[in-house]
Amino acid sequence: AYSIADVTGLVAIDFMKPARIKVPEDCANVLRWHQAISSRPSAAA
């Protein structure tokens, strides 16, 4: 299940892409989390 923090974080990071802002490479846990959440079928909806 997603928490409100998961939804907010996913949207925030996805909105960074058009602005050409990247999550810093030293934020390995954030990058891992985003990959895991983004790969879920419900994230594609």
C-alpha positions as CSV (number, residue, x, y, z in Angstrom):
1,A,0.0,0.0,0.0
2,Y,1.1,3.5,-0.7
3,S,1.3,6.1,2.1
4,I,0.6,9.8,1.5
5,A,4.3,10.3,1.7
6,D,4.9,7.8,-1.1
7,V,2.4,9.6,-3.4
8,T,3.8,13.0,-2.5
9,G,7.4,11.9,-3.0
10,L,6.6,10.1,-6.3
11,V,4.8,13.2,-7.7
12,A,7.5,15.6,-6.5
13,I,10.4,13.5,-8.1
14,D,8.4,13.0,-11.3
15,F,7.8,16.8,-11.6
16,M,11.5,17.3,-11.3
17,K,12.1,15.7,-14.7
18,P,10.6,18.4,-16.9
19,A,12.5,21.0,-14.9
20,R,15.7,19.0,-15.6
21,I,16.4,18.7,-11.9
22,K,18.0,15.4,-10.8
23,V,18.0,13.6,-7.5
24,P,21.7,13.8,-6.3
25,E,23.6,10.5,-6.8
26,D,24.5,10.5,-3.1
27,C,20.8,10.1,-2.2
28,A,21.0,6.3,-3.0
29,N,18.0,5.4,-0.8
30,V,15.8,8.0,-2.4
31,L,16.8,6.7,-5.9
32,R,16.2,3.1,-4.8
33,W,12.8,4.0,-3.3
34,H,11.8,5.9,-6.5
35,Q,12.8,2.9,-8.7
36,A,10.8,0.5,-6.5
37,I,7.7,2.7,-6.4
38,S,7.8,3.6,-10.1
39,S,8.0,-0.1,-11.1
40,R,4.7,-0.9,-9.4
41,P,1.8,-1.3,-11.8
42,S,-0.3,1.2,-9.8
43,A,2.3,3.9,-10.4
44,A,1.6,3.8,-14.1
45,A,-2.0,4.8,-13.7
